Amino acid sequence: MVFFEAPHRLEVMLRSLHQVFGPERRGCVARELTKLHEEVVRGSLQELLDWAEAAEIRGEIAVVVGGAPADAPARAEDHVAAVSELMSRGIRLKDAVAGRPSAE
């Protein structure tokens, strides 16, 4: 996955990626590509988050996140099963997808 992010939002984005994909997922932050001060930082999402917290980030940012390892659980299928289970209990699709387990 490739994202373009503003430097002032990079830390928040990396924190979100860390929470969703886990700290060990590999990634890369590329700054000022094709320019004089080009910088590429590679590592786990935890390492990239630590770097972003400690650095003053400027310039154009591209973030690349590696794919899930082959042995990773099928998260999408888990979510589909959870939504199906909520719907079987009478929860509307809209509420089940939003994670609201009680009918309104």
N, CA, C and O atoms as a printed pandas DataFrame, in Angstrom:
     atom_number atom_name residue_name chain_id  residue_number  x_coord  y_coord  z_coord
0              1         N          MET        A               1    0.842   -1.155    0.000
1              2        CA          MET        A               1    0.000    0.000    0.000
2              3         C          MET        A               1    0.894    1.228    0.000
3              4         O          MET        A               1    1.917    1.265    0.684
4              5         N          VAL        A               2    0.504    2.219   -0.764
5              6        CA          VAL        A               2    1.259    3.461   -0.841
6              7         C          VAL        A               2    0.327    4.600   -0.468
7              8         O          VAL        A               2   -0.790    4.701   -0.977
8              9         N          PHE        A               3    0.805    5.462    0.433
9             10        CA          PHE        A               3    0.039    6.616    0.878
10            11         C          PHE        A               3    0.885    7.869    0.729
11            12         O          PHE        A               3    2.108    7.817    0.861
12            13         N          PHE        A               4    0.250    8.970    0.461
13            14        CA          PHE        A               4    0.912   10.261    0.489
14            15         C          PHE        A               4    0.324   11.013    1.673
15            16         O          PHE        A               4   -0.897   11.097    1.810
16            17         N          GLU        A               5    1.179   11.559    2.528
17            18        CA          GLU        A               5    0.711   12.168    3.771
18            19         C          GLU        A               5    1.423   13.492    4.006
19            20         O          GLU        A               5    2.568   13.684    3.598
20            21         N          ALA        A               6    0.733   14.381    4.660
21            22        CA          ALA        A               6    1.330   15.661    5.056
22            23         C          ALA        A               6    2.259   15.406    6.238
23            24         O          ALA        A               6    1.957   14.564    7.084
24            25         N          PRO        A               7    3.381   16.115    6.312
25            26        CA          PRO        A               7    4.338   15.862    7.387
26            27         C          PRO        A               7    3.758   16.061    8.790
27            28         O          PRO        A               7    4.141   15.352    9.720
28            29         N          HIS        A               8    2.847   17.010    8.948
29            30        CA          HIS        A               8    2.286   17.255   10.289
30            31         C          HIS        A               8    1.292   16.173   10.718
31            32         O          HIS        A               8    0.896   16.127   11.883
32            33         N          ARG        A               9    0.887   15.305    9.787
33            34        CA          ARG        A               9   -0.031   14.206   10.139
34            35         C          ARG        A               9    0.649   12.845   10.127
35            36         O          ARG        A               9    0.003   11.833   10.397
36            37         N          LEU        A              10    1.937   12.803    9.819
37            38        CA          LEU        A              10    2.628   11.524    9.662
38            39         C          LEU        A              10    2.611   10.683   10.931
39            40         O          LEU        A              10    2.338    9.484   10.870
40            41         N          GLU        A              11    2.895   11.285   12.069
41            42        CA          GLU        A              11    2.950   10.534   13.321
42            43         C          GLU        A              11    1.599    9.883   13.638
43            44         O          GLU        A              11    1.545    8.721   14.040
44            45         N          VAL        A              12    0.517   10.635   13.457
45            46        CA          VAL        A              12   -0.820   10.094   13.727
46            47         C          VAL        A              12   -1.129    8.950   12.757
47            48         O          VAL        A              12   -1.706    7.935   13.147
48            49         N          MET        A              13   -0.743    9.124   11.500
49            50        CA          MET        A              13   -0.982    8.075   10.517
50            51         C          MET        A              13   -0.216    6.807   10.866
51            52         O          MET        A              13   -0.771    5.709   10.824
52            53         N          LEU        A              14    1.066    6.959   11.210
53            54        CA          LEU        A              14    1.863    5.786   11.576
54            55         C          LEU        A              14    1.320    5.101   12.822
55            56         O          LEU        A              14    1.371    3.876   12.927
56            57         N          ARG        A              15    0.803    5.874   13.761
57            58        CA          ARG        A              15    0.203    5.287   14.961
58            59         C          ARG        A              15   -1.033    4.463   14.581
59            60         O          ARG        A              15   -1.245    3.376   15.120
60            61         N          SER        A              16   -1.836    4.973   13.665
61            62        CA          SER        A              16   -3.023    4.239   13.212
62            63         C          SER        A              16   -2.628    2.967   12.471
63            64         O          SER        A              16   -3.210    1.908   12.703
64            65         N          LEU        A              17   -1.641    3.066   11.582
65            66        CA          LEU        A              17   -1.166    1.881   10.871
66            67         C          LEU        A              17   -0.630    0.843   11.849
67            68         O          LEU        A              17   -0.868   -0.354   11.689
68            69         N          HIS        A              18    0.088    1.307   12.855
69            70        CA          HIS        A              18    0.650    0.439   13.897
70            71         C          HIS        A              18   -0.472   -0.308   14.618
71            72         O          HIS        A              18   -0.364   -1.509   14.866
72            73         N          GLN        A              19   -1.547    0.403   14.951
73            74        CA          GLN        A              19   -2.665   -0.216   15.670
74            75         C          GLN        A              19   -3.404   -1.224   14.794
75            76         O          GLN        A              19   -3.796   -2.291   15.266
76            77         N          VAL        A              20   -3.593   -0.888   13.523
77            78        CA          VAL        A              20   -4.385   -1.749   12.635
78            79         C          VAL        A              20   -3.589   -2.951   12.140
79            80         O          VAL        A              20   -4.099   -4.072   12.146
80            81         N          PHE        A              21   -2.338   -2.732   11.708
81            82        CA          PHE        A              21   -1.548   -3.788   11.088
82            83         C          PHE        A              21   -0.564   -4.451   12.034
83            84         O          PHE        A              21    0.003   -5.494   11.707
84            85         N          GLY        A              22   -0.356   -3.859   13.202
85            86        CA          GLY        A              22    0.567   -4.439   14.168
86            87         C          GLY        A              22    1.950   -3.826   14.071
87            88         O          GLY        A              22    2.332   -3.297   13.027
88            89         N          PRO        A              23    2.704   -3.900   15.170
89            90        CA          PRO        A              23    3.999   -3.224   15.229
90            91         C          PRO        A              23    5.078   -3.848   14.355
91            92         O          PRO        A              23    6.056   -3.179   14.023
92            93         N          GLU        A              24    4.924   -5.107   13.975
93            94        CA          GLU        A              24    5.972   -5.786   13.221
94            95         C          GLU        A              24    5.830   -5.664   11.706
95            96         O          GLU        A              24    6.739   -6.044   10.968
96            97         N          ARG        A              25    4.691   -5.135   11.233
97            98        CA          ARG        A              25    4.512   -4.984    9.775
98            99         C          ARG        A              25    5.599   -4.066    9.238
99           100         O          ARG        A              25    5.890   -3.031    9.836
100          101         N          ARG        A              26    6.190   -4.431    8.133
101          102        CA          ARG        A              26    7.281   -3.655    7.533
102          103         C          ARG        A              26    6.729   -2.468    6.762
103          104         O          ARG        A              26    5.634   -2.521    6.202
104          105         N          GLY        A              27    7.510   -1.397    6.743
105          106        CA          GLY        A              27    7.094   -0.210    6.022
106          107         C          GLY        A              27    8.280    0.660    5.665
107          108         O          GLY        A              27    9.431    0.337    5.959
108          109         N          CYS        A              28    7.968    1.765    5.026
109          110        CA          CYS        A              28    8.988    2.701    4.584
110          111         C          CYS        A              28    8.374    4.094    4.547
111          112         O          CYS        A              28    7.243    4.272    4.094
112          113         N          VAL        A              29    9.119    5.068    5.022
113          114        CA          VAL        A              29    8.730    6.468    4.882
114          115         C          VAL        A              29    9.767    7.112    3.975
115          116         O          VAL        A              29   10.959    7.112    4.282
116          117         N          ALA        A              30    9.312    7.657    2.865
117          118        CA          ALA        A              30   10.198    8.331    1.921
118          119         C          ALA        A              30    9.855    9.815    1.924
119          120         O          ALA        A              30    8.695   10.209    1.807
120          121         N          ARG        A              31   10.889   10.616    2.062
121          122        CA          ARG        A              31   10.695   12.053    2.183
122          123         C          ARG        A              31   11.475   12.754    1.075
123          124         O          ARG        A              31   12.627   12.420    0.802
124          125         N          GLU        A              32   10.829   13.725    0.445
125          126        CA          GLU        A              32   11.492   14.544   -0.570
126          127         C          GLU        A              32   12.112   13.701   -1.688
127          128         O          GLU        A              32   13.257   13.926   -2.079
128          129         N          LEU        A              33   11.354   12.740   -2.195
129          130        CA          LEU        A              33   11.865   11.877   -3.264
130          131         C          LEU        A              33   12.278   12.707   -4.477
131          132         O          LEU        A              33   11.612   13.678   -4.838
132          133         N          THR        A              34   13.360   12.318   -5.085
133          134        CA          THR        A              34   13.968   12.949   -6.268
134          135         C          THR        A              34   14.478   14.360   -6.012
135          136         O          THR        A              34   14.725   15.105   -6.960
136          137         N          LYS        A              35   14.636   14.735   -4.765
137          138        CA          LYS        A              35   15.121   16.078   -4.443
138          139         C          LYS        A              35   16.445   15.991   -3.702
139          140         O          LYS        A              35   16.892   14.901   -3.346
140          141         N          LEU        A              36   17.065   17.127   -3.474
141          142        CA          LEU        A              36   18.385   17.194   -2.862
142          143         C          LEU        A              36   18.432   16.529   -1.481
143          144         O          LEU        A              36   19.407   15.851   -1.158
144          145         N          HIS        A              37   17.402   16.714   -0.675
145          146        CA          HIS        A              37   17.381   16.194    0.699
146          147         C          HIS        A              37   16.549   14.921    0.833
147          148         O          HIS        A              37   15.898   14.693    1.853
148          149         N          GLU        A              38   16.580   14.098   -0.211
149          150        CA          GLU        A              38   15.831   12.844   -0.198
150          151         C          GLU        A              38   16.249   11.983    0.992
151          152         O          GLU        A              38   17.432   11.874    1.315
152          153         N          GLU        A              39   15.257   11.378    1.631
153          154        CA          GLU        A              39   15.519   10.500    2.781
154          155         C          GLU        A              39   14.549    9.332    2.724
155          156         O          GLU        A              39   13.358    9.524    2.482
156          157         N          VAL        A              40   15.049    8.128    2.946
157          158        CA          VAL        A              40   14.215    6.932    2.972
158          159         C          VAL        A              40   14.516    6.186    4.266
159          160         O          VAL        A              40   15.663    5.833    4.540
160          161         N          VAL        A              41   13.476    5.954    5.053
161          162        CA          VAL        A              41   13.620    5.238    6.318
162          163         C          VAL        A              41   12.783    3.966    6.218
163          164         O          VAL        A              41   11.586    4.017    5.935
164          165         N          ARG        A              42   13.429    2.831    6.452
165          166        CA          ARG        A              42   12.752    1.530    6.377
166          167         C          ARG        A              42   12.779    0.871    7.747
167          168         O          ARG        A              42   13.718    1.059    8.521
168          169         N          GLY        A              43   11.742    0.099    8.035
169          170        CA          GLY        A              43   11.707   -0.635    9.290
170          171         C          GLY        A              43   10.318   -1.143    9.581
171          172         O          GLY        A              43    9.424   -1.082    8.738
172          173         N          SER        A              44   10.152   -1.644   10.788
173          174        CA          SER        A              44    8.819   -2.077   11.229
174          175         C          SER        A              44    7.987   -0.819   11.491
175          176         O          SER        A              44    8.532    0.277   11.628
176          177         N          LEU        A              45    6.683   -0.983   11.559
177          178        CA          LEU        A              45    5.842    0.175   11.869
178          179         C          LEU        A              45    6.189    0.754   13.235
179          180         O          LEU        A              45    6.066    1.961   13.442
180          181         N          GLN        A              46    6.621   -0.091   14.171
181          182        CA          GLN        A              46    7.052    0.401   15.481
182          183         C          GLN        A              46    8.301    1.278   15.328
183          184         O          GLN        A              46    8.384    2.356   15.917
184          185         N          GLU        A              47    9.256    0.814   14.543
185          186        CA          GLU        A              47   10.484    1.591   14.336
186          187         C          GLU        A              47   10.196    2.906   13.615
187          188         O          GLU        A              47   10.779    3.939   13.943
188          189         N          LEU        A              48    9.300    2.866   12.636
189          190        CA          LEU        A              48    8.952    4.086   11.918
190          191         C          LEU        A              48    8.219    5.068   12.823
191          192         O          LEU        A              48    8.444    6.276   12.742
192          193         N          LEU        A              49    7.346    4.558   13.681
193          194        CA          LEU        A              49    6.642    5.422   14.622
194          195         C          LEU        A              49    7.625    6.049   15.597
195          196         O          LEU        A              49    7.539    7.246   15.872
196          197         N          ASP        A              50    8.549    5.273   16.118
197          198        CA          ASP        A              50    9.571    5.817   17.026
198          199         C          ASP        A              50   10.380    6.913   16.333
199          200         O          ASP        A              50   10.656    7.954   16.930
200          201         N          TRP        A              51   10.756    6.682   15.081
201          202        CA          TRP        A              51   11.519    7.664   14.312
202          203         C          TRP        A              51   10.715    8.950   14.129
203          204         O          TRP        A              51   11.245   10.047   14.306
204          205         N          ALA        A              52    9.431    8.813   13.772
205          206        CA          ALA        A              52    8.587    9.989   13.522
206          207         C          ALA        A              52    8.368   10.791   14.801
207          208         O          ALA        A              52    8.293   12.019   14.756
208          209         N          GLU        A              53    8.264   10.104   15.943
209          210        CA          GLU        A              53    8.072   10.809   17.213
210          211         C          GLU        A              53    9.306   11.625   17.587
211          212         O          GLU        A              53    9.191   12.667   18.232
212          213         N          ALA        A              54   10.471   11.159   17.186
213          214        CA          ALA        A              54   11.724   11.817   17.571
214          215         C          ALA        A              54   12.204   12.844   16.553
215          216         O          ALA        A              54   13.042   13.685   16.879
216          217         N          ALA        A              55   11.695   12.791   15.338
217          218        CA          ALA        A              55   12.212   13.648   14.268
218          219         C          ALA        A              55   11.269   14.812   13.986
219          220         O          ALA        A              55   10.071   14.747   14.263
220          221         N          GLU        A              56   11.830   15.859   13.438
221          222        CA          GLU        A              56   11.019   16.966   12.926
222          223         C          GLU        A              56   10.879   16.725   11.431
223          224         O          GLU        A              56   11.823   16.937   10.670
224          225         N          ILE        A              57    9.706   16.283   11.013
225          226        CA          ILE        A              57    9.486   15.856    9.641
226          227         C          ILE        A              57    9.026   17.045    8.798
227          228         O          ILE        A              57    8.126   17.792    9.182
228          229         N          ARG        A              58    9.661   17.198    7.655
229          230        CA          ARG        A              58    9.274   18.228    6.704
230          231         C          ARG        A              58    9.278   17.644    5.313
231          232         O          ARG        A              58    9.886   16.604    5.063
232          233         N          GLY        A              59    8.597   18.320    4.411
233          234        CA          GLY        A              59    8.643   17.939    3.009
234          235         C          GLY        A              59    7.510   17.036    2.593
235          236         O          GLY        A              59    6.580   16.768    3.353
236          237         N          GLU        A              60    7.615   16.572    1.354
237          238        CA          GLU        A              60    6.614   15.668    0.794
238          239         C          GLU        A              60    6.886   14.254    1.286
239          240         O          GLU        A              60    8.022   13.782    1.248
240          241         N          ILE        A              61    5.843   13.583    1.747
241          242        CA          ILE        A              61    5.999   12.273    2.376
242          243         C          ILE        A              61    5.230   11.216    1.598
243          244         O          ILE        A              61    4.072   11.412    1.227
244          245         N          ALA        A              62    5.893   10.095    1.359
245          246        CA          ALA        A              62    5.242    8.891    0.830
246          247         C          ALA        A              62    5.474    7.782    1.849
247          248         O          ALA        A              62    6.589    7.598    2.338
248          249         N          VAL        A              63    4.417    7.051    2.162
249          250        CA          VAL        A              63    4.510    5.945    3.115
250          251         C          VAL        A              63    4.137    4.667    2.365
251          252         O          VAL        A              63    3.095    4.597    1.713
252          253         N          VAL        A              64    4.995    3.669    2.466
253          254        CA          VAL        A              64    4.740    2.374    1.842
254          255         C          VAL        A              64    4.620    1.353    2.963
255          256         O          VAL        A              64    5.487    1.272    3.833
256          257         N          VAL        A              65    3.534    0.567    2.941
257          258        CA          VAL        A              65    3.309   -0.465    3.952
258          259         C          VAL        A              65    3.321   -1.811    3.253
259          260         O          VAL        A              65    2.609   -2.023    2.272
260          261         N          GLY        A              66    4.136   -2.713    3.768
261          262        CA          GLY        A              66    4.243   -4.048    3.194
262          263         C          GLY        A              66    2.962   -4.846    3.372
263          264         O          GLY        A              66    2.136   -4.538    4.231
264          265         N          GLY        A              67    2.814   -5.853    2.565
265          266        CA          GLY        A              67    1.655   -6.734    2.654
266          267         C          GLY        A              67    1.719   -7.618    3.888
267          268         O          GLY        A              67    2.758   -7.736    4.536
268          269         N          ALA        A              68    0.603   -8.227    4.193
269          270        CA          ALA        A              68    0.529   -9.122    5.345
270          271         C          ALA        A              68    1.340  -10.382    5.063
271          272         O          ALA        A              68    1.378  -10.854    3.927
272          273         N          PRO        A              69    1.986  -10.925    6.085
273          274        CA          PRO        A              69    2.705  -12.183    5.890
274          275         C          PRO        A              69    1.732  -13.298    5.522
275          276         O          PRO        A              69    0.548  -13.238    5.854
276          277         N          ALA        A              70    2.238  -14.299    4.843
277          278        CA          ALA        A              70    1.406  -15.408    4.360
278          279         C          ALA        A              70    0.684  -16.129    5.496
279          280         O          ALA        A              70   -0.408  -16.660    5.293
280          281         N          ASP        A              71    1.280  -16.153    6.686
281          282        CA          ASP        A              71    0.672  -16.872    7.805
282          283         C          ASP        A              71   -0.236  -15.990    8.666
283          284         O          ASP        A              71   -0.691  -16.426    9.723
284          285         N          ALA        A              72   -0.506  -14.747    8.223
285          286        CA          ALA        A              72   -1.369  -13.839    8.988
286          287         C          ALA        A              72   -2.815  -14.326    8.925
287          288         O          ALA        A              72   -3.240  -14.872    7.907
288          289         N          PRO        A              73   -3.571  -14.134   10.001
289          290        CA          PRO        A              73   -4.980  -14.542    9.985
290          291         C          PRO        A              73   -5.770  -13.738    8.963
291          292         O          PRO        A              73   -5.435  -12.587    8.681
292          293         N          ALA        A              74   -6.794  -14.325    8.419
293          294        CA          ALA        A              74   -7.635  -13.656    7.431
294          295         C          ALA        A              74   -8.578  -12.701    8.146
295          296         O          ALA        A              74   -9.712  -13.064    8.459
296          297         N          ARG        A              75   -8.120  -11.497    8.402
297          298        CA          ARG        A              75   -8.886  -10.527    9.172
298          299         C          ARG        A              75  -10.195  -10.140    8.497
299          300         O          ARG        A              75  -11.207   -9.988    9.182
300          301         N          ALA        A              76  -10.208   -9.976    7.196
301          302        CA          ALA        A              76  -11.437   -9.587    6.503
302          303         C          ALA        A              76  -12.517  -10.634    6.742
303          304         O          ALA        A              76  -13.679  -10.297    6.964
304          305         N          GLU        A              77  -12.129  -11.904    6.695
305          306        CA          GLU        A              77  -13.099  -12.970    6.922
306          307         C          GLU        A              77  -13.619  -12.940    8.356
307          308         O          GLU        A              77  -14.783  -13.258    8.597
308          309         N          ASP        A              78  -12.776  -12.565    9.300
309          310        CA          ASP        A              78  -13.210  -12.437   10.689
310          311         C          ASP        A              78  -14.272  -11.351   10.824
311          312         O          ASP        A              78  -15.259  -11.518   11.541
312          313         N          HIS        A              79  -14.059  -10.240   10.130
313          314        CA          HIS        A              79  -15.019   -9.130   10.187
314          315         C          HIS        A              79  -16.345   -9.512    9.533
315          316         O          HIS        A              79  -17.413   -9.178   10.047
316          317         N          VAL        A              80  -16.278  -10.199    8.423
317          318        CA          VAL        A              80  -17.499  -10.648    7.749
318          319         C          VAL        A              80  -18.275  -11.583    8.665
319          320         O          VAL        A              80  -19.499  -11.482    8.761
320          321         N          ALA        A              81  -17.582  -12.487    9.334
321          322        CA          ALA        A              81  -18.253  -13.415   10.253
322          323         C          ALA        A              81  -18.898  -12.670   11.416
323          324         O          ALA        A              81  -20.003  -13.011   11.838
324          325         N          ALA        A              82  -18.210  -11.652   11.934
325          326        CA          ALA        A              82  -18.764  -10.882   13.053
326          327         C          ALA        A              82  -20.008  -10.117   12.622
327          328         O          ALA        A              82  -20.988  -10.065   13.366
328          329         N          VAL        A              83  -19.984   -9.528   11.445
329          330        CA          VAL        A              83  -21.151   -8.793   10.936
330          331         C          VAL        A              83  -22.305   -9.765   10.692
331          332         O          VAL        A              83  -23.449   -9.471   11.040
332          333         N          SER        A              84  -22.012  -10.902   10.106
333          334        CA          SER        A              84  -23.062  -11.908    9.864
334          335         C          SER        A              84  -23.696  -12.364   11.168
335          336         O          SER        A              84  -24.912  -12.543   11.241
336          337         N          GLU        A              85  -22.886  -12.550   12.186
337          338        CA          GLU        A              85  -23.408  -12.985   13.488
338          339         C          GLU        A              85  -24.328  -11.922   14.082
339          340         O          GLU        A              85  -25.385  -12.252   14.618
340          341         N          LEU        A              86  -23.941  -10.654   13.993
341          342        CA          LEU        A              86  -24.792   -9.573   14.503
342          343         C          LEU        A              86  -26.100   -9.502   13.721
343          344         O          LEU        A              86  -27.166   -9.314   14.306
344          345         N          MET        A              87  -26.019   -9.650   12.409
345          346        CA          MET        A              87  -27.240   -9.603   11.598
346          347         C          MET        A              87  -28.169  -10.768   11.920
347          348         O          MET        A              87  -29.390  -10.619   11.866
348          349         N          SER        A              88  -27.601  -11.932   12.257
349          350        CA          SER        A              88  -28.442  -13.077   12.614
350          351         C          SER        A              88  -29.198  -12.826   13.912
351          352         O          SER        A              88  -30.211  -13.474   14.176
352          353         N          ARG        A              89  -28.714  -11.890   14.724
353          354        CA          ARG        A              89  -29.395  -11.517   15.970
354          355         C          ARG        A              89  -30.376  -10.364   15.757
355          356         O          ARG        A              89  -30.934   -9.834   16.718
356          357         N          GLY        A              90  -30.587   -9.973   14.480
357          358        CA          GLY        A              90  -31.570   -8.944   14.178
358          359         C          GLY        A              90  -31.008   -7.531   14.075
359          360         O          GLY        A              90  -31.776   -6.573   13.983
360          361         N          ILE        A              91  -29.721   -7.385   14.089
361          362        CA          ILE        A              91  -29.099   -6.068   13.960
362          363         C          ILE        A              91  -29.090   -5.678   12.487
363          364         O          ILE        A              91  -28.769   -6.495   11.624
364          365         N          ARG        A              92  -29.447   -4.418   12.203
365          366        CA          ARG        A              92  -29.417   -3.939   10.812
366          367         C          ARG        A              92  -27.990   -3.967   10.279
367          368         O          ARG        A              92  -27.035   -3.791   11.036
368          369         N          LEU        A              93  -27.848   -4.188    8.976
369          370        CA          LEU        A              93  -26.530   -4.240    8.341
370          371         C          LEU        A              93  -25.711   -2.997    8.656
371          372         O          LEU        A              93  -24.537   -3.101    9.009
372          373         N          LYS        A              94  -26.318   -1.829    8.533
373          374        CA          LYS        A              94  -25.614   -0.569    8.784
374          375         C          LYS        A              94  -25.034   -0.531   10.201
375          376         O          LYS        A              94  -23.893   -0.113   10.398
376          377         N          ASP        A              95  -25.817   -0.965   11.176
377          378        CA          ASP        A              95  -25.355   -0.965   12.571
378          379         C          ASP        A              95  -24.319   -2.062   12.819
379          380         O          ASP        A              95  -23.369   -1.855   13.574
380          381         N          ALA        A              96  -24.491   -3.212   12.199
381          382        CA          ALA        A              96  -23.548   -4.316   12.370
382          383         C          ALA        A              96  -22.175   -3.931   11.810
383          384         O          ALA        A              96  -21.153   -4.209   12.437
384          385         N          VAL        A              97  -22.146   -3.304   10.652
385          386        CA          VAL        A              97  -20.887   -2.885   10.045
386          387         C          VAL        A              97  -20.203   -1.811   10.898
387          388         O          VAL        A              97  -18.978   -1.791   11.019
388          389         N          ALA        A              98  -20.999   -0.927   11.483
389          390        CA          ALA        A              98  -20.453    0.151   12.318
390          391         C          ALA        A              98  -20.030   -0.355   13.684
391          392         O          ALA        A              98  -19.434    0.392   14.460
392          393         N          GLY        A              99  -20.326   -1.606   13.991
393          394        CA          GLY        A              99  -19.928   -2.160   15.286
394          395         C          GLY        A              99  -20.880   -1.805   16.421
395          396         O          GLY        A              99  -20.515   -1.867   17.595
396          397         N          ARG        A             100  -22.100   -1.434   16.056
397          398        CA          ARG        A             100  -23.110   -1.147   17.080
398          399         C          ARG        A             100  -23.926   -2.422   17.293
399          400         O          ARG        A             100  -24.801   -2.736   16.487
400          401         N          PRO        A             101  -23.648   -3.159   18.370
401          402        CA          PRO        A             101  -24.242   -4.483   18.548
402          403         C          PRO        A             101  -25.704   -4.496   18.989
403          404         O          PRO        A             101  -26.299   -5.571   19.061
404          405         N          SER        A             102  -26.292   -3.365   19.280
405          406        CA          SER        A             102  -27.691   -3.403   19.721
406          407         C          SER        A             102  -28.590   -2.685   18.714
407          408         O          SER        A             102  -28.224   -1.638   18.179
408          409         N          ALA        A             103  -29.742   -3.243   18.467
409          410        CA          ALA        A             103  -30.685   -2.636   17.539
410          411         C          ALA        A             103  -31.219   -1.343   18.131
411          412         O          ALA        A             103  -31.434   -1.226   19.338
412          413         N          GLU        A             104  -31.426   -0.377   17.245
413          414        CA          GLU        A             104  -31.957    0.920   17.718
414          415         C          GLU        A             104  -33.418    1.036   17.397
415          416         O          GLU        A             104  -34.041    2.050   17.713
